[in-house]
């Protein structure tokens, strides 16, 4: 029998305080989903029970996107009305296959959101709650945007991966003819709506919610549900890995797909540490988690930190000592965390996540009134840093601009200013053009849009080569290298191939000689910058000529196929192609890459505990300095310019 409906429709549910300990609330769902709905309108009824996690209750956990804060739906809990969001209502309604009575945990119902102390206490238990669940349902919402086709295509990708591995066929999807594409993937071209539907799944709001990272990472069994379609998490991840590997999504940007892979990377790390008792605690370093998952969103900006504490191995007492406390202001949470990380690690790595000032290209601003040396985790931007290039693979590039000198942080009495030990070695004199920003694209690019981005990329490359004198045959770089050698190393910010310098240099010059995308069209802008319409006309003329000659190697839009070499270099140049970094020249003749928020006149400093140079700005004479961000300055990244005797205290605020 389902729970009875209340006699008085206006009676609101009153939460009973939870006893101390590991007590949580669970929703008891009635047998048969149809019994949830009564009379007119959408009504459902359930019971709330108090249970102890120590008793190992048999329950499922619900993972969903909160969406808007308006509580527009009503359910009946223990015979009284409880207002919930429409997203939660839809998530509950999607569990239509239940044949028996079942216990379920959903945060917005099982936690009294109006009780700050209870909310803090229950959030601390969140990892245990999802670990203890028999399974976790990820509810993406109702079926839209051909999501059913997307789920089917994900399953076909898993089958295709096994088929291609069995046949020893290592071809990329871009190089396959329509018949081969159909045999492997069931699509005849890379614009097929099934591919678009598959990519669009990962663009749903759930995949940007910060709390879902922990909910997935700690759970043993995870199932994704969307409308009537479903797929296991591991199967979905395998489909994405294979899609990226073979280039089946080449006509889409893969940022959303890569976000799923970073989420799974955290899941694998957590589960590996849980299996290995020799590892120090469960999870990953908190600073790394904050960097890896900075693109996510949260209704409460404090949750950008709190949601990751349960996955970290260094957030507890005796380490960073970070606790969930919703009574603290967001600025205080972020500042205390920065102080704790600086004090514990005794290096300046955390400063690489700071984004300060207003850029001439992006209009980047700080949303919170924080000191410039405190990262603003609420900005939800991709956090690529010099030390961790190439997300999600996270290639760790090793720099030692300050020769590894030890650093003991000092703070002002109110902890709003940080004292650095170092000196200024140079100054930005000229900045290059800001590169185009390629936002996440779920639909295939139109020809006009594609060539518009290509045009601006080529114009940017031309400008950067002018600023750095990269093609000059008569000039030599400060280090004794050719200007072109210094230039290509700056483009990849020192992220050399594992085979070393010689191998990476050969890759660059090979790309210069081959029919890579930029090399094919660069001559159109090399000697003068035409208006876009003229550039577009020239491109179409080139395509017609290629069609007449019928060359081998023409792919979508008549472009030369991307070979392995330019693809590898493109991955290494992720910072310079992100739209957030641009090239600069300094007063002393060095070239480098800095954030677009930098300005001519900003100072370049080397500081103890810092592996990379920092860019600082002084608003007024005699005032403390502001941190603009980190920078790659070719020729001083490994201590070549650092002298300890020049170090002095420099305060930043």
Residue pairs with C-beta under 8 A, 6 or more apart in sequence:
1 30
2 30
2 31
2 35
2 36
2 45
3 30
3 45
3 46
3 47
3 76
3 78
3 79
4 45
4 79
5 38
5 39
5 43
5 45
5 76
5 79
6 76
6 79
6 80
6 81
9 81
10 81
11 79
11 80
11 81
12 80
12 81
12 82
13 77
13 78
13 80
13 81
13 82
14 80
15 112
15 114
15 115
16 50
17 115
17 118
18 24
18 25
18 50
18 118
18 121
18 122
19 50
21 52
21 54
22 52
22 53
22 54
22 125
22 128
23 50
23 51
23 52
23 53
24 50
24 51
24 52
24 53
24 105
24 110
24 122
24 125
24 129
25 48
25 49
25 50
25 51
25 105
25 109
25 110
25 111
26 48
26 49
26 51
26 57
26 59
26 103
26 104
26 105
26 110
27 46
27 47
27 48
27 77
27 103
27 104
27 105
27 106
27 109
27 110
28 46
28 47
28 48
28 49
28 101
28 102
28 103
29 36
29 46
29 95
29 98
29 101
29 102
29 103
29 104
30 36
30 45
30 46
30 101
31 98
31 99
31 100
31 101
32 98
32 99
33 93
33 95
33 96
33 97
33 98
36 43
36 44
36 45
36 46
36 92
36 93
37 43
37 44
38 44
38 45
42 73
42 89
42 93
43 74
43 75
43 76
44 75
44 76
44 89
44 92
44 93
45 75
45 76
45 77
46 75
46 76
46 77
47 77
47 78
48 77
48 78
48 109
48 110
49 103
51 57
51 59
51 103
53 125
53 128
53 129
53 132
56 132
57 103
57 132
58 103
58 134
59 102
59 103
59 104
59 105
59 132
59 133
59 134
60 102
60 103
60 104
60 105
60 133
60 134
60 135
60 136
60 137
61 104
61 105
61 106
61 129
61 130
61 133
61 135
61 136
61 137
61 215
61 219
62 91
62 92
62 104
62 105
62 106
62 136
62 137
62 139
63 136
63 137
63 138
63 139
63 206
63 211
63 212
63 215
63 216
64 87
64 88
64 91
64 106
64 138
64 139
64 206
65 87
65 140
65 141
65 204
65 205
65 206
65 209
66 85
66 87
66 88
66 108
66 209
66 299
67 85
67 86
67 87
67 205
68 85
68 86
68 87
69 85
69 299
70 85
70 86
71 83
71 84
71 85
72 83
72 85
72 86
73 83
73 84
73 85
73 86
73 88
73 89
74 81
74 82
74 83
74 84
75 81
75 82
75 84
75 89
75 92
75 109
76 82
77 109
82 109
84 108
84 109
85 108
87 141
88 106
88 108
88 109
90 139
90 141
90 142
91 106
91 137
91 139
91 141
92 104
92 106
94 139
94 141
94 142
94 225
94 227
95 104
95 137
95 139
95 225
105 129
105 133
107 122
107 126
107 211
110 122
111 118
111 119
111 122
111 123
112 118
112 119
113 119
116 326
116 327
119 326
120 324
120 325
120 326
120 327
122 129
123 306
123 324
123 326
124 310
124 323
124 324
126 211
126 214
126 215
126 310
127 214
127 218
127 310
127 311
130 136
130 214
130 215
130 218
130 219
131 218
131 219
131 220
133 219
134 221
135 219
135 220
135 221
135 222
135 223
136 215
136 216
136 219
136 221
136 222
136 223
137 223
137 225
138 206
138 212
138 216
138 222
138 223
138 224
138 225
138 233
139 206
139 225
139 226
140 147
140 201
140 204
140 206
140 224
140 225
140 226
141 204
141 206
141 226
141 227
142 226
142 227
143 226
143 227
143 228
143 229
144 227
145 197
145 200
146 193
146 194
146 196
146 197
146 200
147 197
147 200
147 201
147 226
147 227
147 229
148 197
148 227
148 228
148 229
149 193
149 194
149 197
149 198
150 194
150 197
150 198
150 199
150 200
150 201
151 201
151 226
151 229
151 230
151 231
152 194
152 229
153 185
153 186
153 187
153 194
153 195
153 197
153 198
153 239
154 198
154 201
154 231
154 235
154 236
154 239
154 240
155 231
155 235
155 239
156 185
156 186
157 185
157 198
157 238
157 239
157 242
157 243
157 248
158 235
158 238
158 239
158 242
160 184
160 185
160 242
161 238
161 239
161 242
163 184
164 170
164 184
164 246
171 180
171 246
172 246
172 247
173 181
173 184
173 185
173 190
173 246
173 247
173 248
173 250
174 190
174 247
174 250
174 555
174 556
174 561
174 562
175 555
175 561
176 184
178 188
178 189
181 187
181 188
181 189
181 190
182 188
185 248
186 194
187 194
187 195
190 248
190 249
190 250
190 251
190 444
190 556
191 251
191 444
195 248
195 249
195 251
195 252
196 252
196 442
196 443
196 444
198 239
198 243
198 249
199 249
199 252
199 256
199 257
199 442
200 442
201 226
202 240
202 256
202 257
202 259
202 260
203 256
203 440
203 442
204 226
206 212
207 256
207 259
207 260
207 263
208 259
208 295
208 296
208 297
208 380
209 296
209 297
209 298
210 293
210 296
210 297
210 298
210 303
210 304
210 307
210 308
211 298
211 303
211 307
212 263
213 263
213 266
213 293
213 296
213 307
213 308
213 311
214 307
214 308
214 310
214 311
216 222
216 233
216 263
216 264
216 267
217 263
217 266
217 267
217 270
217 271
217 311
218 270
218 310
218 311
222 232
222 233
222 234
223 230
223 231
223 232
223 233
224 230
224 231
224 232
224 233
224 236
233 264
236 260
237 260
237 261
237 264
240 257
240 260
240 261
241 261
242 248
243 249
243 257
244 254
244 257
244 258
244 261
249 257
250 556
251 444
251 445
251 556
252 441
252 442
252 443
252 444
253 438
253 439
253 440
253 441
255 382
255 440
256 440
256 442
258 391
258 392
259 295
261 392
262 292
262 293
262 391
262 392
263 293
265 292
265 392
266 284
266 289
266 292
266 293
266 311
269 283
269 284
270 282
270 283
270 284
270 311
272 279
273 279
273 281
273 282
273 283
273 284
273 313
274 282
279 313
280 313
281 313
281 314
281 316
282 311
282 313
283 289
283 310
283 311
283 312
283 313
284 311
284 312
284 313
285 312
285 313
285 314
286 308
286 309
286 312
286 314
286 315
286 320
286 322
286 341
287 341
287 345
287 349
287 350
288 388
288 394
289 308
289 311
289 312
290 304
290 305
290 308
290 353
290 375
290 377
290 383
291 353
291 383
291 385
291 388
292 383
292 391
292 392
292 394
293 308
294 304
294 353
294 377
294 379
294 380
294 381
294 382
294 383
295 380
295 381
295 382
295 383
296 304
296 380
297 380
298 304
298 307
298 378
300 326
301 330
301 368
301 377
301 378
302 326
302 328
302 330
302 333
304 377
304 378
304 380
305 322
305 333
305 334
305 337
305 377
306 324
309 315
309 322
309 323
309 324
312 320
314 320
314 344
315 321
315 322
316 322
319 344
320 337
320 340
320 341
320 344
321 340
322 336
322 337
322 340
325 333
328 336
330 368
330 378
331 368
331 369
331 370
334 368
334 370
334 374
334 375
334 376
334 377
335 370
335 371
335 374
335 415
335 416
338 350
338 373
338 374
338 375
339 409
339 411
339 415
341 350
342 348
342 350
342 409
342 418
343 409
346 406
346 407
346 408
346 409
346 609
347 407
347 609
347 610
347 611
348 407
348 420
348 607
348 609
348 610
348 611
348 614
349 387
349 611
350 375
351 373
351 610
351 614
351 627
351 630
352 385
352 386
352 387
352 612
352 629
352 630
353 375
353 383
353 385
354 372
354 373
354 374
354 375
354 376
354 627
354 629
355 364
355 366
355 375
355 376
355 379
355 381
355 595
355 597
355 629
356 366
356 372
356 597
356 626
356 627
356 628
356 629
357 364
357 365
357 597
357 598
357 599
357 617
357 626
357 628
358 364
358 365
358 597
359 434
359 595
359 596
359 597
359 598
360 434
360 596
360 599
361 434
361 579
361 582
361 596
362 434
362 437
362 579
362 580
362 596
362 597
364 580
364 595
364 596
364 597
366 376
366 379
367 376
367 378
367 379
368 376
368 378
370 376
371 416
371 417
371 418
371 652
371 653
372 626
372 627
372 628
372 652
372 653
373 418
373 627
373 652
373 653
381 580
382 391
382 578
382 580
384 391
384 574
384 575
384 578
384 580
385 630
386 397
386 399
386 493
386 494
386 575
386 611
386 612
386 630
386 631
386 632
387 396
387 397
387 399
387 611
387 612
388 394
388 395
388 396
388 397
389 395
389 397
389 493
389 495
389 572
389 574
389 575
390 495
390 571
390 572
390 574
391 574
395 495
397 493
397 494
397 495
398 611
399 494
399 611
399 612
399 637
399 638
400 611
400 637
400 638
400 639
401 606
401 610
401 611
401 612
401 613
401 636
401 637
401 638
401 639
401 641
401 642
402 422
402 606
402 607
402 608
402 609
402 610
402 611
402 639
402 642
403 639
403 642
403 644
404 639
405 608
405 609
405 642
405 644
406 608
406 609
407 421
407 607
407 608
407 609
407 610
409 418
409 419
409 609
410 418
410 419
410 649
411 417
411 418
411 419
412 418
412 419
412 651
416 653
417 624
417 651
417 652
417 653
418 651
418 652
418 653
419 649
419 650
419 651
420 605
420 607
420 608
420 610
420 614
420 649
420 650
420 651
420 652
421 607
421 608
421 609
421 647
421 648
421 649
421 650
422 605
422 606
422 607
422 608
422 610
422 647
422 648
422 650
423 605
423 606
423 643
423 646
423 647
423 648
423 650
424 603
424 604
424 605
424 616
425 588
425 604
425 605
425 606
425 613
425 636
425 641
426 586
426 587
426 588
426 590
426 603
426 604
426 633
427 586
427 587
427 601
427 602
427 603
427 604
428 584
428 585
428 586
428 594
428 598
428 599
428 600
428 601
428 602
428 603
428 604
428 615
429 584
429 585
429 586
429 587
429 600
430 467
430 584
430 585
430 600
431 467
431 582
431 583
431 584
431 594
431 598
431 599
431 600
432 460
432 463
432 464
432 467
432 468
432 582
432 583
432 584
433 459
433 460
433 463
433 464
433 582
434 460
434 579
434 582
434 596
435 456
435 457
435 460
435 576
435 577
435 578
435 579
435 581
435 582
436 453
436 456
436 457
436 460
436 579
437 578
437 579
437 580
438 453
438 577
438 579
445 453
447 557
448 536
450 557
451 535
451 536
451 539
451 557
452 532
454 517
454 521
455 525
455 532
455 535
455 536
457 518
457 577
458 518
458 521
458 522
458 524
458 525
459 525
459 529
461 518
461 522
462 522
462 525
462 526
462 529
464 470
464 487
464 582
464 583
465 471
465 487
467 583
467 584
467 585
467 591
468 483
468 486
468 487
468 490
468 583
468 585
468 591
469 475
469 483
470 483
470 484
470 486
470 487
471 483
471 484
472 483
475 483
476 482
476 483
477 483
477 485
477 486
477 589
477 591
477 634
477 635
478 588
478 589
478 590
478 635
479 486
479 634
479 635
479 640
485 505
486 591
486 634
486 635
487 591
488 505
488 508
489 496
489 634
490 576
490 583
490 591
490 592
490 593
490 632
490 634
491 573
491 576
491 583
491 593
492 504
492 569
492 572
492 573
492 576
493 573
493 575
493 576
493 593
493 632
494 632
494 634
494 637
495 572
495 573
496 504
496 572
497 503
497 504
497 507
497 568
497 572
504 572
507 565
507 568
507 569
508 569
510 565
511 519
511 565
511 566
511 569
512 519
513 519
514 563
514 565
514 566
515 553
515 560
516 560
516 562
516 563
516 565
516 566
517 559
517 560
517 562
517 566
520 559
520 560
521 539
521 542
524 530
524 535
524 538
524 539
525 535
530 538
542 558
543 557
543 558
546 554
546 558
547 554
547 558
553 560
553 561
554 560
554 561
555 561
570 577
575 581
575 593
575 632
576 583
576 593
579 596
580 595
580 596
581 593
581 594
581 595
581 596
582 593
582 594
582 595
582 596
582 598
583 591
583 592
583 593
584 591
584 592
584 593
584 594
584 598
584 631
585 591
586 592
586 604
586 633
590 633
590 634
590 635
590 636
591 633
591 634
592 604
592 613
592 631
592 632
592 633
592 634
593 631
593 632
594 602
594 615
594 628
594 629
594 630
594 631
594 632
595 615
595 628
595 629
595 630
595 631
597 628
597 629
598 615
598 628
598 629
598 631
599 617
601 617
602 615
602 616
602 617
602 628
603 615
603 616
603 617
603 618
603 625
604 613
604 614
604 615
604 631
604 633
605 613
605 614
605 615
605 616
605 650
606 613
606 614
606 636
606 641
606 642
607 614
607 647
607 650
608 644
608 647
612 630
612 631
612 632
612 637
613 630
613 631
613 632
613 633
613 636
613 637
614 627
614 629
614 630
614 631
615 627
615 628
615 629
615 630
615 631
616 625
616 626
616 627
616 628
616 650
616 652
617 625
617 626
617 628
618 624
618 625
618 626
619 626
624 651
624 652
624 653
625 650
625 651
625 652
625 653
626 652
626 653
627 652
635 641
636 642
